[in-house]
Amino acid sequence: MSEREYDQEISLLAQKLTTIKTVLNFAAMSSEIAKLEELAANPNLWDDPENAAQVTSKLSRLQNEMEHFSKLESRLSDLPILIDLAKSEADAASLKEADAELNALAKSIGELEVRTLLNGEYDSRDALVTIRSQAGGVEAADWAQMLFRMYTRWCERHSHKFDVLDTSYAEEAGIKSVTFRVSAPYAYGTLSVEQGTHRLVRISPFDSNARRHTSFAGVEVVPVVDQSDHIDIDEKELRIDVYRSSGPGGQGVNTTDSAVRITHMPTGIVVSCQNERSQIQNKATAMAVLQSKLLDRRRQEEQAKINALKGDNSGSWGNQMRSYVLHPYQLVKDLRTDYEVGNTGAVLDGDLDDFIEAGIRWRRQN
């Protein structure tokens, strides 16, 4: 095996960091941090709790980004010293440590490089994810629940906070639909590439003849609305229904009619929430979800106009986006990027980073 070209690899990573620093515009970021720090120091800031939360959240995110970048720069500058010492003393253990550090830095800088591609208007927002079972009956409902577990495991791997807002359970097994919010920097930009139809091929655990079944589930991802967003909703255009929350198998989980379903009649959009403690809280949460879905609808309409002007008739890239085959062979393949892996168990346990990165890079090129 040829000796590793440490100097060349470190030089390439240093060049990537320089490019990232330019793209992220650290000068503007530093200026924004200073302004936010001034606002955060204002004793009257918390007179408006919602605005205060946004200011402190954005400040924390920007400070963490700057700190993360500085740590990567520091680690990269220290690495040549570690390598030189290991080589001069012929210390195999230290050289192995340097190899591991170089690999870790390459991975972290690669992830940060992908972050520079998330520069859409809403990419930095939290994400609202809805998973719905599609064709396939009980198989599809079970598949929807498997996808839900996959995404929550992905969140747990990254220590991302997620809150389940509404769950509609299927009668036999699995779920008809689930909506949850992922709260993390660039959650929407990151997860938006997961939108589309996911197809599962496997031997059905619900088929006594052990036949192979194909089932489908849809994933929808929209950005969470911001205080600066203006989505006018006329209360007269809403139908609001209240009902009793239910759990798996239709069992009641609440003795009062606290769950809320809101139908926006002009668009036909239906949202619901049953996970809060009171009807008032459920209605507020459902309205926030409706705001997000209407915002995404407006964004799609604006994009459709742009595509029409460009003569783009390619349609949505989101449909039929990934295939998961568990039988007769093991393979997960992204149908847009052609990225594929054979370790289906790891993917279904939340190992999605490589698929997400490939999707982000693919979207940027198209």
Secondary structure by P-SEA (a helix, b strand, c coil): ccccaaaaaaaaaaaaaaaaaaaaaaaaaaaaaaaaaaaaacccccccaaaaaaaaaaaaaaaaaaaaaaaaaaaaaaaaaaaaaaaaaccaaaaaaaaaaaaaaaaaaaaaaaaaacccccccbbbbbbbbbcccaaaaaaaaaaaaaaaaaaaaaacbbbbbcbbbbcccccccbbbbbbbcccccccccccccbbbbbccccccccbbbbbbbbbbbbbbcccccbbbbbccccbbbbbbbbbccccccccccccbbbbbcccccbbbbbcccccaaaaaaaaaaaaaaaaaaaaaaaaaaaaaaaacccccccccccbbbbcccccccccccccccccaaaaaaacccaaaaaaaaaaaaac
